[in-house]
Amino acid sequence: PSFFGQVPGAPADVIFALISSYKADSHAQKVDLGVGAYRTDEGKPWVLPVVKKADHIMMDDDALDHEYLPILGLEPFRKASVKLILGANSKAIAEGRAGAAQCISGTGAVYAGAHFLSKHYPIKGAACYISKPTWANHRAIFEGVDMQVLEYPYWDPATKGLDLKGMLRTMQSAPNGSIFVIHPCAHNPTGVDPTNDQWRQIADVMESKGHFPFFDCAYQGFASGSLDKDAYSVRYFVDRGFEMFIAQSFSKNFGLYSERAGNLTIVARSVEVKNRIESQIAKAQRAVISNPPAYGSRIVSVVLNNETLYGEWEQNLSTMANRIIGMRKILFDELIRLGTPGTWNHIVDQIGMFSFTGLTTSQVKVLKEKYHVYLTDNGRISMAGLNSKNVKYFAQAVDFVVR
Ligand code: PLP
């Protein structure tokens, strides 16, 4: 008999299962709105021109080798990542209390932070609150390190916008010193972000309750096209004096999905505390991945540490952000033109890779079966999957299923 005869099979990951069914579909007009990866107007993946340049620079660099990186990663990458999210003039950087650990992309950074909190958070049994809804991996990661996961309201189906009241109410009633996982920009899956004034209200409550903010930043620069604008909430919380973690992903804003370049930025009260947190994360990282991979972080580092390339990167970011913002507008205009029942302002009000359409599970089913349009059951669409060739087809399909 097998040692593992008792092991039940686990369900397949919903997103990756969706990709498989899309690939297996031979219909000419099939549309993939599932996966959160940028596509060009031709529906193709995009290697950023600035990434190609960085690639060539690295290829010509005879000093590069394949030695191990330090456990916490490539030093210039870590420094530049911290500066990118906190801003060059951040007081946390000036005071030496901002730290960093290079991780296996955004997922690994969330994991590294969650694992640290599970071991060292001073309030035993403190719960971790995630937004309802959120990126499915949040629950999986925090439950995976044996933390209690609870939800705070976020999406209001009535307004198809932010449920600020519900969010603040839960923050208010949560035990003091709870952990809150927050999307700083381009909320996945809803595309709904708080305004600057709403961030102030959120910070007020979190401060008065002594909550710990854990930002998960997967879309800096990708959301609005502006790196500074997309970092507003994080920098505002730093200005307010919060200690916090920020998981950073370079998957979307550099198009480096498979290279797993990410960073956990740590903002602590003091240099000493920052150093101790870094040392614990290094100790834990050693036992999980030993040391992080170099290729993606080198590309990011080359670009972030070179003024000319940095400027080109910003242009590449604008190209991606603007194409997506443009698609929102075209989709909205088309639904209005068709007189599709319902309100559709949220399509243009939302930001980033995703839009929560408000389509129901049964409508999604018809989209898939009748129109060969693939999206998750919660009605989330990846705007990047839309382009000038399929947006009208998609609008017609939506028009059909909501009537
Ligand atoms: N966090 C959120 C909210 C995301 O949407 C994603 C990607 O979809 C990630 C983290 C991490 O992605 P990666 O591990 O590819 O950097």
Boltz pocket constraint, residues with backbone or C-beta under 6 A from the ligand:
constraints:
  - pocket:
      binder: B
      contacts: [[A, 36], [A, 104], [A, 105], [A, 106], [A, 107], [A, 108], [A, 135], [A, 183], [A, 188], [A, 216], [A, 217], [A, 218], [A, 248], [A, 249], [A, 250], [A, 251], [A, 257], [A, 261], [A, 262]]
      max_distance: 6.0
